[in-house]
């Protein structure tokens, strides 16, 4: 898939995520989910954290370096997610939204700077990008829709 198509796919799914919480009140976005799970604010901080991870590790992938394992660094992905929840849970909603948008823009800027050939084929780069972004957003879009 050419770079432009990858970016368009990412942006389409990003737009769907954004639409899932557009217009909601601060109260609705900050209250825990009915099942006691993360609030919408918490979900958005989680999505931003994974975009940050993408920005951190995609350059390593391009350079042919081995990425550290979440199991070794944090005790696994669930532990990483719990850590990022703890780090962000007390942030005000406006800070979470600003961080979300700023990180997403930095990710897009980065992707636009990556050479076209990096996007061809099912490479480590494409797998990591998909996992942290456009294959990740729909899961949380659905969760938000179920909360609302």
Residue, then its C-alpha position, 0 to 999 in steps of 0.5 A: x500500500x503506498x504511503x498516501x493510502x496508509x496515511x488516508x486509512x490512518x486519518x479515516x479511522x482517526x476521524x471515526x475515533x474523533x467523531x465518537x466523542x465529539x460534542x460530549x460534555x466534560x462530565x460524560x468524558x470524565x466519568x468512568x465507564x458503566x462497567x467501572x472501566x476507563x472513562x473516555x478521557x482515559x481511553x484518549x490518553x491511552x490512544x495518545x500513549x500508543x501514538x507516542x510509542x509509535x513515534x519512539x519506535x518507528x525510527x528504530x525499526x527503520x534503522x534496523x534496530x531491535x525494539x525492547x520488549x514490553x515484557x522486559x521493560x514493564x512486565x508486559x503490555x497490560x502493565x504498560x497500559x496500567x502505568x500510562x493510565x496512572x500517569x494520565x488519570x489526573x490530567x484535566x480533560x483539556x490537557x488530554x485532548x491537547x496532548x492527543x491532538x499534538x501527538x497525532x500531528x507529530x505522528x502525521x508529520x513524521x509519516x510524511x517525512x518517511x520515504x515512500x519505499x518504507x511503506x511497501x510490503x508487510x514490513x516491521x514498520x507497517x506492522x508496528x504502525x498499524x498496531x499502534x494506530x489504524x488497527x488500534x483506533x477502531x477498538x476504542x472507537x467502539x468502546x466509546x460508542x458503547x459508553x455513550 
